[in-house]
Amino acid sequence: MTLVRRQGSKRLASIGVIVLLVGGSNGGSTTPTTAATSAAPSTAVLEPRSDGLRWCGYVPGAATAPEHADMEPFPATPPEMPPNSAVSAATTARHLDVLNGLSNAVVDHYVDPLFNGVDWPGIVARYRDLVSAGLTDDDFYTAMNAMIQELGDDHSHVQSPAEIAAEAAQLAGQLDFVGIGGYFLPVFEAGGASLILVFDDSPAKRAGLRAHDTVLSVDGQPSIGFAGETWVNPFLGPEGSNISITVSHPGRGTETLDLVRERVEGANPIDICVVPSTRIVYILLPGLFDATLGDQIQSALTALAGGGPLDGVVIDNRMDAGGRFSSLEPILSLFTAGDLGEYTNREGTRRMVIQPNDVNGSQTVPMVVLVGANTISYGEVMSGILQANGRAQVVGSTTAGNVETLNSFDFEDGSRVWLAAETFTAVGATYGPWEETGIIPDVEVPTRWDLFDESNDPALAAAVAMLIG
């Protein structure tokens, strides 16, 4: 088995946080906005902007949601063995070849040479017996994910060839699927799937759905069903198919809506807005799987340059599921630079060095980063770096502590394993290791995504108050 090592991904664990559903382009209002005016008075109707951005729904001084609560991270469940099936000898031989390659990659490169205390040879032997008895391709990749999850790091995972192709399209900023048009997150406490972003020109947007709305049921069935550790996505389906959803709007009651699934194509959405009565920019990052994110943020900062210096930047990483360093690096370069820390693996160490890209004072603008229990992977690393080097204060709840760097190893059948192979220590970090502590906020503001909307977001309110004094 030939392994092709490619360094540099931090990706959401298979139990996941952000789950891609259906899309359009840019989340939030399509109302144009104007960079030259810092903002309209909070009691007035906001004038449209001319820079392609929008006004945020939160107005400084507005009352925040009365309920503050911590979200819980996804619960881990024991891996399940898929059933055996009659397959060809060639299929089984191909599967065993991948299993052996996966086993060798763990032995040679896994971040902990003692495998977190588990009996890795015994685990491999058990799964080899399962594979030898015959599995379909889908069941085989399910089994390999179950095997790698027995290491217990909640981060390493296996991708099938189809998943690799879908991720490549997402990384390139191009989406193509059928659904209702949004990014969702299962929220166990709410008993449903909450919207993180709504795509423009989508069934969800036209039905009036907004971020923080929670879909409680789909076609009469709970929207939060799981198969093993994988969320069963109920919003995707055939183009033109009907879907009935029951939606809870925070503070605005519940309703049932009948929608039609549509094909969605185009760029990944990113939500950027300006807080009224300020020149504070709010940026919501639902993940780091799109290499165009840095360009989108840079474009927004450039568009605002005509109005003078910014008052601050708020980066919302509460739903940031992590992703690729190729997406993180251009974002970091806008706000910080230099030698930011050290990666350590079984072969030695290497440095993270970022070159600066100052846009409209972005290297020195005051910053606040929002975090929570569902901030994962490179979402945590970004937040921790900005905190450790003094570029940002962090507001929210302690993060998951899931920050190993993943290295990829490709197999001849087109599949791939992302393996926890490095740890990261930031220059200036005052606590850690982050894998154990998570990112600890400077100001604790517990927030559960389904209990508020943009207009009364407690963490955003705290961030704005810190920036404007």
C-alpha positions in Angstrom: 0.0 0.0 0.0 1.4 3.4 -1.1 0.8 6.2 1.3 1.0 9.8 0.1 1.5 12.2 3.0 0.1 15.7 2.7 0.4 17.9 5.7 -1.9 20.5 6.9 -5.5 19.9 7.7 -7.6 20.3 10.8 -11.0 19.0 10.1 -14.1 18.5 12.0 -14.4 15.1 13.6 -16.8 12.6 12.0 -19.3 13.3 14.7 -19.1 16.8 13.5 -20.4 20.2 14.2 -21.2 22.1 11.1 -23.1 20.0 8.6 -23.4 21.3 5.0 -27.0 21.3 3.9 -28.1 23.5 1.1 -26.9 26.8 -0.2 -27.0 30.0 -2.1 -24.4 32.6 -1.7 -24.2 35.2 1.1 -26.0 34.7 4.4 -28.1 37.5 5.9 -29.9 40.5 4.4 -29.3 41.5 0.8 -30.0 45.2 1.7 -27.1 47.3 0.3 -25.1 49.4 2.8 -22.8 52.4 2.8 -19.2 52.6 4.0 -19.0 56.3 4.1 -21.7 56.6 6.8 -20.5 55.1 10.1 -24.2 54.2 11.0 -27.6 55.6 11.5 -29.0 56.4 14.9 -30.3 53.3 16.7 -33.9 54.6 16.8 -34.0 55.4 13.0 -34.7 53.3 10.0 -31.2 52.4 8.8 -30.3 53.8 5.4 -29.2 51.2 2.8 -25.4 50.9 2.4 -23.6 51.1 -0.9 -20.7 48.8 -0.2 -22.4 45.4 -0.5 -22.5 44.9 3.2 -25.5 45.0 5.5 -26.3 46.5 8.9 -26.2 43.9 11.7 -29.4 43.3 13.6 -27.9 44.1 16.9 -27.9 47.8 18.0 -25.6 48.8 20.8 -27.4 49.1 24.1 -30.3 46.8 23.0 -31.6 44.3 25.6 -30.0 40.8 25.3 -31.7 37.5 25.4 -32.9 36.6 29.0 -31.7 33.0 28.8 -28.0 32.3 28.9 -26.9 28.7 28.8 -23.9 26.6 27.6 -24.3 24.5 24.6 -23.1 20.9 25.0 -20.6 19.4 22.6 -21.6 16.4 20.5 -21.8 13.3 22.6 -19.5 10.4 21.7 -21.1 7.1 21.0 -19.4 3.7 20.7 -18.6 2.8 17.1 -21.0 0.3 15.5 -20.0 -2.7 13.4 -21.6 -2.7 9.9 -23.1 -6.0 8.7 -21.2 -8.3 6.4 -22.2 -8.6 2.8 -21.3 -10.9 -0.1 -18.7 -9.1 -2.2 -16.1 -10.2 -4.7 -12.7 -11.4 -3.6 -11.1 -8.4 -5.4 -13.2 -6.0 -3.3 -12.2 -7.6 -0.1 -8.5 -7.6 -1.1 -8.8 -3.9 -1.9 -10.4 -3.2 1.5 -7.7 -5.2 3.3 -5.0 -3.3 1.5 -6.5 0.0 2.7 -6.9 -1.3 6.3 -3.2 -2.3 6.4 -2.2 1.1 5.1 -4.3 2.8 7.7 -2.9 0.6 10.5 0.7 1.4 9.4 0.0 5.1 9.2 -1.2 5.1 12.8 1.8 3.0 14.0 4.3 5.3 12.2 2.7 8.8 12.5 0.0 9.0 15.2 0.7 11.8 17.6 0.7 9.5 20.6 3.1 6.5 20.0 1.2 4.7 22.8 -2.1 5.2 21.0 -3.9 6.9 23.9 -3.6 3.7 25.9 -5.8 1.6 23.6 -4.8 -1.8 22.2 -4.3 -0.7 18.6 -3.0 -4.1 17.3 -6.1 -5.8 18.9 -8.4 -3.2 17.4 -6.9 -3.7 14.0 -7.2 -7.5 14.3 -10.9 -7.2 15.2 -11.6 -5.0 12.1 -9.5 -7.2 9.9 -11.8 -10.1 10.7 -14.8 -8.0 9.9 -13.4 -6.8 6.6 -12.3 -10.3 5.6 -15.9 -11.5 5.9 -17.0 -9.0 3.3 -18.3 -5.4 3.3 -19.8 -3.1 0.7 -17.7 -0.1 -0.1 -20.0 2.2 2.0 -19.9 -0.2 5.0 -16.1 -0.5 4.7 -15.6 3.2 5.0 -18.0 3.3 7.9 -16.0 0.5 9.5 -12.7 2.3 8.9 -14.1 5.4 10.6 -15.2 3.3 13.5 -11.8 1.8 13.8 -9.9 5.1 13.8 -12.4 6.5 16.3 -11.4 3.8 18.8 -8.2 5.9 19.3 -10.5 8.2 21.2 -9.2 11.6 19.9 -12.5 12.7 18.3 -10.6 14.2 15.5 -8.9 11.6 13.2 -11.2 10.3 10.5 -11.4 8.5 7.2 -12.8 10.0 4.0 -14.3 8.0 1.1 -13.5 9.0 -2.5 -16.9 10.7 -2.8 -16.4 12.7 0.4 -13.0 13.8 -0.8 -14.5 15.1 -4.1 -17.3 16.9 -2.2 -14.8 18.6 0.1 -12.5 19.6 -2.8 -15.5 21.5 -4.3 -16.3 23.1 -1.0 -12.6 24.1 -0.5 -12.7 25.8 -4.0 -15.7 27.8 -2.9 -18.2 26.0 -5.2 -21.3 24.3 -3.9 -23.7 22.0 -5.9 -26.4 20.2 -4.0 -30.2 20.1 -3.5 -32.0 21.2 -0.4 -33.6 24.2 1.3 -30.6 26.5 1.6 -28.7 26.8 4.9 -26.0 25.6 7.2 -27.4 23.8 10.2 -26.2 22.5 13.6 -27.9 19.8 15.6 -28.6 21.3 19.1 -29.5 18.5 21.5 -30.9 20.8 24.2 -33.3 22.3 21.6 -34.3 19.0 20.1 -33.7 20.2 16.6 -31.3 21.5 14.0 -30.5 25.2 14.3 -29.7 27.5 11.3 -26.3 29.1 11.3 -26.5 30.8 7.9 -29.3 31.1 5.4 -28.3 31.3 1.7 -29.6 34.1 -0.5 -32.2 33.1 -3.1 -33.0 29.8 -1.4 -36.3 28.2 -0.2 -35.3 28.9 3.4 -34.6 32.6 2.7 -37.8 33.1 0.8 -39.7 31.4 3.6 -38.3 34.0 6.1 -36.0 31.7 8.0 -33.1 33.3 9.8 -30.0 32.3 11.6 -30.8 30.9 15.1 -34.2 29.4 13.9 -34.4 25.8 14.9 -36.1 23.1 12.7 -37.7 20.7 15.2 -39.1 18.2 12.7 -39.0 17.4 9.0 -42.1 15.7 7.5 -43.3 14.8 10.9 -40.0 13.2 12.0 -37.4 14.7 14.4 -34.7 16.7 12.6 -32.0 15.5 14.9 -31.8 11.8 14.1 -28.4 10.1 14.1 -27.0 6.9 12.5 -24.2 5.9 14.8 -22.2 9.2 15.2 -23.3 10.7 11.9 -26.2 13.2 11.8 -28.8 12.1 9.3 -29.2 15.2 7.1 -33.0 15.5 6.5 -32.9 18.7 4.4 -31.3 17.2 1.3 -33.4 15.3 -1.2 -34.4 15.1 -4.9 -34.8 18.4 -6.8 -38.4 19.5 -6.7 -39.4 17.3 -3.8 -41.6 18.7 -1.1 -40.5 19.1 2.5 -42.6 20.2 5.5 -40.7 21.6 8.5 -41.7 22.8 11.9 -39.6 25.8 13.0 -39.1 27.4 16.3 -38.1 31.1 16.1 -36.3 32.4 19.3 -38.7 34.7 21.0 -41.2 34.5 18.1 -43.0 31.2 18.5 -43.3 28.1 16.2 -44.7 27.6 12.8 -44.9 24.8 10.1 -43.7 25.6 6.6 -44.0 23.7 3.3 -41.0 24.2 1.0 -39.7 22.7 -2.2 -36.1 21.5 -2.4 -34.0 23.3 -5.0 -30.6 22.8 -6.6 -28.1 25.2 -5.0 -24.9 26.2 -6.8 -22.3 28.8 -6.2 -20.0 30.1 -3.5 -19.9 29.2 0.1 -21.7 31.9 2.2 -20.0 34.1 4.7 -21.9 36.5 6.9 -20.3 40.0 7.4 -22.2 43.0 8.7 -21.6 46.4 10.4 -23.0 47.1 13.8 -25.2 50.2 13.7 -24.0 53.4 15.2 -20.4 52.1 15.0 -17.7 51.0 12.6 -17.5 47.6 14.1 -17.5 44.7 11.7 -19.0 41.3 12.6 -17.7 38.2 10.8 -19.4 34.9 11.3 -17.2 31.9 10.3 -19.1 28.6 10.1 -15.9 26.7 9.3 -12.6 26.9 7.5 -13.2 24.6 4.5 -13.3 27.4 1.9 -10.0 28.8 0.6 -11.9 32.0 -0.6 -12.9 33.1 2.9 -9.8 35.3 3.3 -10.5 37.0 0.0 -14.2 37.6 1.1 -13.1 39.2 4.4 -10.4 41.2 2.6 -13.0 42.5 0.1 -15.3 43.6 3.0 -12.4 45.4 4.8 -11.5 47.1 1.5 -15.1 48.2 0.9 -15.1 49.9 4.3 -11.9 51.7 3.8 -13.6 54.8 2.4 -15.3 55.5 5.7 -12.2 55.9 7.8 -10.7 53.7 10.5 -12.7 50.8 11.9 -13.8 50.8 15.6 -13.2 47.0 15.9 -13.7 43.6 14.4 -15.7 40.8 16.0 -15.0 37.3 14.7 -17.7 34.8 15.6 -16.1 31.3 15.9 -18.8 29.8 18.1 -19.8 27.5 15.2 -16.4 27.3 13.6 -15.8 23.6 12.9 -12.3 24.1 11.7 -11.0 23.0 8.3 -7.8 23.6 6.3 -4.8 25.7 7.1 -5.0 27.0 3.5 -8.2 28.7 4.6 -7.0 29.8 8.0 -3.7 31.3 6.9 -5.1 34.2 4.8 -7.5 35.1 7.5 -4.8 35.1 10.2 -2.6 37.2 7.9 -5.2 40.0 7.9 -5.1 40.4 11.7 -1.7 39.2 12.9 1.7 38.1 11.7 5.1 36.8 12.6 6.2 33.6 14.5 3.0 32.5 16.1 3.9 29.2 17.6 5.3 25.7 17.2 4.0 22.4 15.9 5.4 19.3 17.6 5.2 15.8 16.1 7.1 12.5 16.6 9.9 13.6 14.3 10.5 17.1 15.7 9.1 20.6 15.6 8.3 23.3 13.0 7.1 26.9 13.3 4.0 28.7 12.2 5.1 31.9 10.6 2.5 34.2 9.0 3.2 37.1 6.7 1.2 40.3 7.3 -1.6 41.6 5.0 -2.8 44.8 6.4 -6.1 46.0 4.9 -7.7 49.2 6.3 -5.7 48.9 9.5 -6.6 45.3 10.1 -3.3 44.5 11.7 -4.0 46.9 14.6 -7.8 47.2 14.8 -9.2 46.2 18.2 -10.7 42.7 18.1 -12.9 40.3 20.0 -13.4 36.6 19.2 -16.5 34.7 20.2 -16.0 31.0 21.1 -18.1 28.2 22.6 -18.4 24.5 23.1 -18.7 23.9 19.3 -15.6 25.8 18.4 -13.4 23.1 17.0 -9.9 22.4 15.6 -8.5 25.3 13.6 -11.4 27.4 14.9 -9.8 27.0 18.3 -6.3 27.5 17.1 -7.3 30.8 15.4 -9.0 32.0 18.5 -6.2 30.9 20.8 -3.5 32.5 18.7 -5.3 35.9 18.6 -5.7 35.7 22.3 -2.2 34.6 23.1 -0.4 37.3 21.1 -2.7 40.0 22.5 -4.5 40.8 19.3 -8.0 39.9 20.6 -10.0 39.4 23.7 -12.0 36.2 23.8 -15.7 36.1 24.9 -17.9 33.1 25.3 -17.5 29.6 26.8 -14.5 27.3 26.9 -13.9 25.4 23.7 -13.8 21.7 23.0 -10.1 21.2 23.3 -9.7 19.4 20.0 -6.7 21.0 18.4 -4.3 18.4 17.0 -3.1 19.1 13.5 -4.2 16.4 11.1 -1.9 15.0 8.4 -3.5 13.2 5.5 -2.5 9.9 4.0 -4.0 8.8 0.7 -4.7 5.3 -0.3 -4.7 3.7 -3.8 -8.6 3.3 -3.8 -8.9 7.1 -3.6 -9.8 7.2 0.1 -7.9 9.2 2.7 -7.2 9.2 6.5 -6.7 12.4 8.4 -4.6 11.5 11.3 -3.8 13.5 14.5 -0.1 13.9 14.1 1.0 17.2 15.7 0.2 19.4 18.6 0.4 23.2 18.5 1.7 25.6 21.2 1.2 29.3 20.6 3.8 32.0 21.4 2.5 33.9 24.5 0.0 31.2 25.6 -0.5 31.4 29.3 -2.3 28.1 29.8 -2.5 24.8 28.1 -2.0 22.4 26.5 -5.1 23.5 24.6 -6.0 19.9 23.8 -6.7 19.5 27.6 -7.8 23.0 28.5 -9.6 24.2 25.4 -9.5 27.9 24.7 -10.5 29.7 27.9 -12.4 33.0 27.3 -11.3 36.2 28.9 -15.0 37.0 29.6 -17.5 34.2 30.2 -20.7 34.7 28.3 -22.5 31.3 27.9 -24.7 31.3 24.8 -26.8 28.6 23.3 -27.4 29.3 19.6 -31.2 28.6 19.6 -32.0 30.9 22.5 -31.3 34.2 20.8 -31.1 35.9 17.4 -28.8 38.5 16.0 -30.7 41.4 17.6 -30.3 40.2 21.2 -27.1 38.1 21.1 -25.5 38.3 24.6 -22.0 37.5 23.4 -22.1 40.0 20.5 -23.5 42.6 22.9 -20.5 42.0 25.3 -18.1 42.2 22.4 -19.5 45.5 21.2 -19.4 47.0 24.7 -15.8 46.0 25.1 -14.8 47.6 21.7 -16.7 50.9 22.2 -15.9 51.3 25.9 
